[in-house]
């Protein structure tokens, strides 16, 4: 039998016996599952487990002294009930549903957003590192799982160093486009080749600086697979005229999810390439139908214009009605795009597992389309001032429709050994400066 230890919470005296191998050697902190407070692992809180002594072989077990019948009014025992054999296997613990929610207000975020925007303009972008940290801390802190918030712990100075590297590369690229096309081409090629490396570095940095219940997330630096997924499969997708695109997208999602951890608990991805191909086929057939109808309407409109030229005013009025199908098809095109994004988000989340727990996303195309339209109109007519309001609305809706089914809750999660992989923020900042889509987890 493996050696066992007793972990004792100094705040509420809750104790739990765990195998010694379950606690990493470098672990220094733990979180009590009862009072939810953190404490240090030391000789006072981590003790050797002492099993109760066995009864000696030659000694009869000691029975408690009999209690007088007059002292206790004990009802007569009931007759034994014959046991019935059940063929139903014992059920495991019922899933415990933990809900996400977003409590941030548009008013609070507007104050952060307007200050960030003005200071980035006044400092020629140098304030972007502090702006990014303030924004992420607002959204992390406003997002809760089971009424407990997330935290973003990055140091703005680390992001600023990465921004300096990214800004230097961007300035050289901009100068190269004016002076030497060869220089700009070389820099663009370097950034393109470095894209998989940037994905991994960005994920490591952001995961190591994200925490929930004082336990940080992590990301394993699998650079070889990153180049296969983000470079090799991307090139194959282009060479196959898009036929490999669903598989490449599936592998990218799987790579991001399965290299992520929460403490010592790994994530896994249960969705299949077949699911991505079915979704892509639905979206592609929708677009083909829309473009086919547009082609038919264009052909008929051409015939209508010729007829209108010979039929006079009535024919012109009838040919003008051809714009109605164009507007309808534009709406259908928009709905298909929203459906593709919504279905992809649901597929990605519903295929993600954290240990024994699984996520459940229930976004609806109708709701998302309405949000996109109303947000776009609000931003347009407010000259951009309602961007914070639109951003908060979208975040609130997404988290209201996301849940985590965890059979054992999150009490068994143990902090990972050490603090993960320490990297700089150059990857994250280069992606922002060159407008590269690295945030592709889900």
NUVEXFI-324674 format. One record per atom (N, C-alpha, C): x, y, z. Coordinates in steps of 0.2 Angstrom, whole numbers, plus 2048, in hexadecimal, padded with zeros to 3 digits. Last residue first. Layout:
XYZ...
***
This chain:
7C888E7707C188B7707BD89076C7D589376D7D488D7717CD88A7707DB89D7667D68987627D58927667E38AA7657DE8A876A7D98A37677EA8AE75B7ED8A975F7E88A67647EA8B574D7E58B27517E78AC7557F48C474C7F38BD74A7EE8B974F7F88D174B7F18D074A7F08C87488048D574E8048D37477FD8D17468028D975C8058DE7578048DC7507FD8CC7617F98D27617FB8D775C8088C475F8018C275C7FD8C875C8118CA7678128CA76080C8C875C80C8C777480C8CE77180D8CE76A80D8BA7758078BD7768068C477381B8B87748168B576F8108B87708208C077F8228C277881D8BE7738208BD78C8198BF78981A8C178282A8AF7928288B67918228B778D8268A179D8288A47968278AC7968278937A682889B7A782A89D7A081B8877A98218897A58218917A58178837BA8168827B381C8857AF81B8857C781688A7C48158897BD81B8757D081E87B7CD8188807CB80E8697CC81586A7CF8188707CC7FD8707CD80386D7CA80986E7CD7F286E7DA7F68727D77FC86E7D37E48637D87EA8647DC7EF8697D77D38607DA7D88637D67DE8657DA7C985C7E17CE8577E17D485A7DC7BE8657E17C28657E77C88607E67B68687D77BC8697D57C18697DC7AA85A7D57AB8617D67B38637D47A984D7D07AB84E7D67AD8557D87A38507C37A084B7C87A284C7CF79F85E7BB7A485B7BF7A18567C479A8677AE7988617B279E85D7B579A8777AC79E8727AD79B86D7B179288279F79287F7A57988797A578C89079779288C79879288979F78489B7957828957917888907917898A679B7838A479E78189D79B7948A87937968A579978F8A379D78E8AF7887928A97877938A578D7888BA78E7848B578B7888AE78A7938C179378E8BF79778A8B979479A8C478779D8C078C7988BD7907918CD7807928C677D7968C27827908D778978A8D478878C8CD78579D8DC78979B8D978F7948D578E79E8E177C7A28DC77E7A08D87847948EB77C7938E57777978DF77979A8F47857938F17867928EB7827A68F777E7A68F478579F8F07867A08FE7737A48F87727A48F477979A90A77279690477679A8FE7747A191376B7A191377279E90E7767A091275D7A590E7607A590E76879691A75979D91C7577A291875B78A91675C78D91976279491B76078690F75178291575278591975878F90475178F90874B78C90F74D78C8FD75D79390075C79390575777F8FA75B7808FE7607879017607808F175077C8F774F77E8FC7557888E775678A8EB7507878F174F77E8E27607858E57627888E975C7748DE7587738E375C7798E675E77B8D37517788D974D7778DF7527808CB75B7848CE7567818D47527748C77617798CB76577E8CE76076D8C075776A8C675A76F8CA75E7768B57567758BA7507728C07527758AF76277C8B276077B8B775A7688AB76276A8B07677718B37657688A27577648A87577668AD75C77289875B77389D75676F8A375677689676C77189676777389B76278188D77877F89377477A89176E78488478277D88377F77C88A77B79187978778F87F78578887F78179887079479287079079087778E7A68667997A386D79879D86C7937AA85A7A57A985C79E7A586279E7B58517B07B08567AF7AF8587A77C084A7B27BA8467B17B484B7B07CB8557AA7CB84F7AF7C484B7AD7C185D7A17C685F7A67C685A7AB7BD85D78F7BC85A7967C285D79A7B48627817BA8647867B886178D7AA8627797AF85D7787B485D77D7A386E77B7A086777D7A486177D7AC8777767AB87777D7A887077F7AB8747687B187476B7B087377379D8757657A086F7647A786E76879A88276879787D76C79B87676B7A388975F7A488A7667A188476A79C8847537A38827547A588375C79088A75479088275479888075679489775379089575979188D75979989874679D89A74C79A89775278F89373E79589073E79989174478589D74178489674278A89274378A8A873B7898A87427888A074578A8A472D7908A57317908A573877C8A372C78089D72B78789E72E7788B072E7768AB73277A8A573277E8B67227808B872977E8B372E7768AF71877E8AF7187808B071F76A8B471B76B8AD71C7728AC71C76C8C271876A8C071F76B8B972076E8C170A7738C370F7728C27167628BC7067678B770676D8BA70A75A8C87087598C270C75F8BD70C7608D06FF7618D270675F8CC70A75D8C96F37648CB6F57658CC6FC74F8CA6F37528C36F475A8C46F674E8D86F174B8D56F774F8CE6F87528DC6E57578DD6EA7548DA6F07488DA6DC74D8D56DC7528D66E27408E56DA73E8E06E07448DB6E17448EA6CE7468ED6D57458E96DB73C8E46C57438E26C67468E56CC7308EB6C77308E46C97378E26CA7338F86C37318F76CA7328EF6CC7368F56B573B8F76BA7398F66C17298F16B172E8EC6B17348EE6B57228FD6B27208F86B67258F26B67299066A972A9076B07289016B472E8FA69B72D90169E72D9016A57328EF69472B8EF69772A8F669A73F8F069073A8F068B7338F168D7468F069C7488F56977438F56927418E56A273F8EB6A57418F16A07488DA69C7418DB69B73E8E269D7558DD6A07538DD69974C8DE6987538DB6AE7558E16AC7538E26A474F8CD6AE74A8D26B074C8D96AE75B8C76AB7568C66A67508CC6A87628CB6B67658CD6B075F8CD6AA75B8C46C075B8CB6C075D8CE6B975E8B76BD7588B96BC7578C16BC76C8B86C176A8B66BA7638B86B876B8BB6CE76E8BF6CA76D8BE6C27648B06D37618B66D37648BB6CE76E8A66D17678A56CD7648AC6CD7788AB6DA7798AA6D37738AA6CF7718A96E67738B06E47748B06DC77089C6E776A8A06E676B8A76E477D8986E87798966E377389A6E178089E6F47838A16EE78089E6E87788966FD77789E6FC77A8A06F677D8896FB77688B6F97758926F878A88B6FF7898896F878288B6F678888E70D78A89370978989170178288171177E88771178188D70D78D87970E78787870A78287E70B79687E71879787E71179187D70D78F87A72479088172379288271B78F86C72378987072478A87772279D86A72279886871D79286C71D7A186E72F7A387172979F87072379A86473779986B73879B86F7327A18587327998597317978607327AE85B7367AC85A72F7A585B72D7AD85B7447AF8617407AD8617397A984D7467A58537487A78597447B58477417AE84673D7A984B73F7BE84A74A7BF84D7447B884C7407B684B75A7B98487557BA84C74F7B785076C7B48517657B984D7607BE84F7777BB8497757B784976E7CD85377F7C885577A7C584F7777D28587907D285378A7CC8567857DD85F79C7D785F7987D885A7927E48597AC7E485A7A57DE85B7A27E88607BB7E385C7B87E385E7B07F18677C37F38607C17EE85D7BC7EB8767BE7EF8737C37F286C7C07E58727AF7E38767B57E68737BB7EC87279F7EB86F7A57E88747AA7EE86F78D7EC8737937EB86F7997EF8667837F58697867F486D78B7E286577E7E585F7827EC8617847DE8717787DB86F77E7DF86A7827E787376E7E78787737E48757797E58677667EC8697697EB86E76E7D78687637DA8637677E086476A7D887375A7D48747617D686E7657E086E7507E28747547DE87575A7D986374B7DF86274F7E18687537CD86A7467CD86574B7D386474F7D487173C7D08757417CF8707477D88677347DD86B7377DA86F73D7CB8627307D085D7347D58627377C686C7297C386A72F7C78667337D086D71E7CF8737237CC8707297D28657147D586371A7D48687207CC86B7097C986570C7CC8637127D18777057CD87770A7CA87170D7DA8736FA7D58786F97CF8776FE7E586D6FF7E08686FD7D986C6FC7EE8777017EF8736FC7E986E6FA7E887C70D7E88807077E987C7017EA8717167E38737147E387870E7F88707167F486B7137ED86D7117FB87C71E7FD87B7177F98767137F587772A7F287D7267F487D71F7FC86C72D7F586B72B7F287172880987373080886E72B80186D72880587D73980987F73380887972E7FE8787447FD87F74280088173B80286B7457FB86D7457FA87374281086A74580C86674180586874081387474E81587574781187074380E86D75A80B87475880D87575081686275B80F86175980C86875782186975F82186575981A86475781E86F76B82087376581F86F75F81686F77881786A77381886D76C81687478781987778181B87177C80687479080C87078E80F87378780088079B80087D79480787A7927F58837A97FB8827A67FA87F79F7EE88D7B67ED8887B07F48877AE7EF88C7C87F088F7C27EF88A7BC7E588F7D67E888A7D27E988D7CB7DC8987DD7E48987DE7E78927DB7D08977D67D18947DD7D88937DE7D98987C77D28987CA7D38947D07E38A27BC7E289E7C27DB89E7C47F08A67B07E98A67B27E88A17B77FD8A67AD7FB8AC7B07F38AC7B17FE89A7A580289B7AC8008A17B07F789D79A7F489879F7F88997A67FE8A77947F88A97977F58A479B80A8A079180A8A67958038A879880689578980989478F80989A79480089C77E7FC8987837FF89778980B8A27798068A777B8018A378081389777581689C77A8108A077D80B89176C80C88E77280F89377780A89B76280489976580589576B81789D75E8148A376280D8A076581A89175881D89375E81A89876281189374C81088E75181388F75881889F74781189F74980F89974E8248A07418248A074881D89F74B8218A173382489B73582489A73D81C8AE7348178A973281A8A27348278B57388218B573C81C8B073A82F8B372D8318B173382B8B07388288B97238298B272282B8AF7298288C67278228C37268238BC7268368C87258338C972C82C8C572C8388C671783B8C271C8388C27238308D171382E8CA7118318C57168378DC7178308DB71A82E8D47188438DA7108438DA71783C8D971A83E8DB7038418D57058418D470C83A8E87018358E37018378DC7048408F57098428EF70683D8EA70783890170C83E90170A8418FB70682A8FE70F82C90470C83390470882B8F17158268F27108278F970C8348F471F8368F071A8318F171482D8FB7298328FF7258348FB71F8258F172D8228F772A8278FB72682E8E873382A8E672D8278EC7298348F073D8388EE7378348EC7318288F274482B8F87418308F673C8268E47488218E77448248EE7418318E27508308DE74A82B8E174682F8EB75B8358EC7568348E87508238E67608238ED75D8298EE7588278DA7668228DA7608228E175C8308DF76F8328DB76A82E8DB7648278E777782D8EA77482F8E676E81E8DD77B81B8E27778218E67738268D67858248D377E8218D87798278E078E82D8DE78B82B8DA7848198E179281C8E778E8238E578B8178D57988148D67928178DC78E81E8D87A38208D279F81D8D37988178E27A981E8E47A68208DE7A280B8DD7AD80B8E17A78128E27A480A8CC7B280E8D37B380E8D77AD7FB8C37B48018C57B08048CB7B27F08BD7BA7F68BF7BE7FC8C17BA7DF8BC7BB7E58BD7B67EA8C07BA7D38B07C27D88B67C37DD8B67BD7C28AD7C47C88AB7C17CD8B17C27B78AB7D27B98AE7CD7C08AB7CA7A98A07D67B08A27D87B38A57D279C89B7D379D8A27D77A48A37DA79F8927CA79D8907D079E8957D57AA89D7C37A78967C27A58937C97A98AD7BC7A98A87C17A78A17BF7B08BC7B67AE8B57B47AE8B07BA7B68C77BA7AF8C77BA7AC8C17B87C48C47BA7C18C57C07B98C57C07C58C37AC7C68BE7B07C38BE7B67C28D17A87BE8CB7A57BF8C57A97CC8D87AF7C58D97B07C08D37AE7D88D37AB7D68D27B27CE8D37B37D78D679E7D78CF79F7D58CE7A77D98E479F7D38E279C7D28DA79E7E58E67A57DF8E87A87D98E57A57ED8E079C7ED8DD7A27E68DF7A67EC8E87917EA8E17907E98DE7977F18F47967EA8F47947E88ED7937FE8F17987FA8F279E7F38F279C8018EF78A8038EA78F7FE8EB7957FF8FC7847FA8F67827FB8F078780690778680290578C7FE8FF78A80C90977A81090677F80C90478580491077080490877180890577680791D77280891A76B80991276C80192377C80892077D80A91C7777F59277787F992C77B80192977B7EF91B7757F09207707F59257727EF9147817F291177C7F39167767E691D7887ED91D78A7F19197857DA91B7827DD9227827E59217837D790E7847D891077E7DB91777D7D790D7927DC90978F7DD90C7887CC9157957D39177977D89137947C290E78F7C391578D7CA91778F7C39017967C490278F7C590978D7C09057A37C69017A27C890279A7B390A7A27B890E7A57BF90B7A37AC8FF79C7AD9057987B290979B7AC8F67A67B08F57A17B18FB79D7A28FC7AE7A98FB7B17AE8FA7AB7978FC7A57999027A87A09017AB7948EE7A37978F279E79A8F97A079A8E37B07958E87AE7998EC7A879D8D27B479F8D87B279A8DD7AF7998C57B67968CA7BA7988D17B97958B67AF7998BC7AE7958C27B17978A47B37938AB7B27988B07B27958927B27998997B179489F7B17908867BE78E88B7B97938907B97928757C079587B7C27948807BC78A8677C478A86C7BF78C8727C278F8577C778E85D7CB78F8637C67888477C478C84D7C278A8537C678983B7D178583F7CC7898457CA79482E7D27928347D578E8387CF78D81E7CB7938237CD7908297D07838117D07848177CC78A81B7CF7847FF7CE7858057D278680B7CE77A7F77C27807F87C57807FF7C976C7ED7C576E7F47C37757F57C67677E17CB76B7E17C576E7E77C27667DE7DC7657E27D676A7E17D175E7D37E77647D47E27627D97DD7587D77F67567D67EF75C7D87EB7577D080675B7D48017597D27FA74A7D081274E7CC80D7517D180774B7D98207487D981A74C7D58157497D383174D7D482C74A7D482573E7DC83C7407D68397447D78337457E88477407E68427427E083F7477E885974A7E88527447E584D73D7F28647407EC8627427EC85B74580286973F7FE8667427F786474B80787874D80487274780086F74E81288374880F88174980D87975A81088F75981288975380E88675A80A89C75D81189B75B8148947567FE89D75180389F75480A89E7607F689875A7F78947557FD8967707FC89A76A7FA89D7647FB89877D7F888E7797FD8917727FA89478C7EF8907857EF88E7827F589279C7F788B7987F48907907F488E7A37F287B7A07F788079C7F48857AF7E68797A97E88787A77ED87D7BF7E38727BB7E58787B57E88767C37D386A7C17DA8697BD7DD86F7D07CA8727C97CA86F7C77D286F7E07C786C7DC7CB8717D57CC86E7E97C18637E77BD8697E27C186E7EB7CB85A7E87C58587E57C185E7E67DD85D7EB7D785D7E77D085C7DF7E78517DE7E48577E27DE8577E97F584A7E57EF8497E47EB8507E880684B7EB80084D7E67FA84C7E481183D7E280F8447E58088457F28198357ED8158357EB81283C7F78298337F88248387F281F8388008328277F982F8297FB82982D80984082A80983982880383682B80385082480584C82980584582780286082180485A81D80785582280186B8297FC86A8257FC86382180E86C83080786C83480186A83081786B82681786682B81186682F80E87181881487181C81386B82180787A80C80887380D80F8738117FC88881080388680E80487E8107EC88B8097F188B80E7F788780C7DC8938047E38908037E78908097CB88E8077D18938087D788F8067BF8878067C288A8007C888F8017BA87F8107BA8868117BD88A80B7BC8728087B687480D7B587B80E7C78708017C18707FE7BB8718027D587B8027D08778067C98768027E287B7F87DC87E7F97D78797FD7F487D7FA7EE8797F97E887D7FA80587F7F57FF8827F77F987D7F68118797F081187D7F680B87F7F981886B7E781186F7E98128727F08228647E382386B7E381D86F7E581E8577E48238597E88248607E980C8557E38128567E08178597E58028487EA80484F7EB80B8507E880183B7E77FC8407E47FE8477E58098337EF80B8357E880783A7E48038327FB8088367FA80A8387F37F18327FA7F782E7F97FD8347F87E883A8077E98398007F08357FF7DB83F8127E183A8117E283980A7D784E8197D68498147DC8458137CE85A8247D48558227D285081D7CB86982B7C98648267CF8608247CE8748327CF86E8357CD8688317CC88182D7C687E82F7C78778327DA88582C7D488A82D7CE8878307E387C8297E487F82F7DE8848317DF86C8237DE8738227DE8778287EA85F8207E58628257E58698237EC8508187ED8578177E785A81C7F684181B7F084581D7F184D81C7FC8358107FD83B8147F683E81680282480D7FD82980D7FE82F81280B81980380B81D80980682380880380B7FC8078117FB8068158018047FA800800800800804806800
***
